[in-house]
Amino acid sequence: EEALQCLHAWLKLDPRGGGSTIMSMGQLYTKHPGLARAVLGALSFEDDGAAEAAVDILCDLLVSGLPGDSPSQEEEAVNSTINALLQQQARALAEGEEALARGLCRVAVAAMERDTERLVAGQLPLALALTHFMLQCAQHPERTVVETTIDYFLHINTVPVDQRHANHQAALYTQLLGILLKQSQYPAEFTAWDRPGPGSGGNDDADSFKRFREQVVLDLLDSAYSQLRAVYLRCVGQHLQGAATWQAAEAGVFAVRAVNLSLKQRLLTQRPSEMADPSLASDVAESSQFLDTLVRAVTSEEKGSLYSAHPAIMEAVAQLLGAYAQWMGSKRDAPVREALSTLLRGLRVPEVWTQAAHAFRNVCARCSGMIQDPATL
């Protein structure tokens, strides 16, 4: 570990004092092949400290290193790095190897940042195998591992669709959506964050759970929606239909609320000339119908409904109604009365009332024309 830390410090001995890495990945492989092999070999060490030091070196060389002497030299170095990474994937996915999994994911993200276009196009030999490994890591039970994978998939979405390999197009984001719907669920036995013992979320806490969903997962869900459009909503609808627990249903509601800005823009800002496109018109109609069906489902007063089974999902429903108040205000037959009734019920629940009050205000402001109707009032 100490030797690797010394190497890392040496690689940052910039004579200009800037602290940047003084060579590229390819230059290290060419000029110091023994050192390069040692760094890659350290990924397999049982000592987490040594492996982490190797990860730090590789990430700096990939992201902050110099451009290199030749593209072919750099490509060979990146390929060798990915190959060394994938040789450790079985161990990284084993129980108790979370630190290794996080480190390998960091290297994968750095490689993607270094060579985004060729990796996404599948032009590097191990590009698709690397994406498969990252998909497996995205399903890891340890949330910190999942968080490390997110930037990899966000980078894929920076490349135009027609320049991507088929495995990096819609099918990838459909698979990711299914993974995120599972990873963003509340713990199975959850009752409350501040309650000791069973039902408290185990080692989890409210702040880390909310940060994971609102600052990490949300961005990738929005990327998935930008790729899938109505198919995204169809997948969430299928998830909700098959939901057997309030946790699964709440994750579906969250996934719809997460894309509210993009979805509302899709539904509310189209010009008549744009709606002449049959595919766009079909997508808008299907998306609007999905929202109408969902809002009616979550505001149903049916006894035993999953949408009122726990304060956490009641809070998610309130956030959903507040987020889509503008859309409800644009529709003459929107279920405004049902939404208001649901939010009034939420005001009676201590864990829900804050979000319910915000949503109630939004619905009143956005749907004022309907609320002025005597029957609704």
Summary of the structure (lengths in Angstrom):
residues: 377
radius of gyration: 24.5
end to end distance: 70.1
largest distance: 81.6
contacts: 1227
relative contact order: 0.06
helix: 69%
strand: 0%
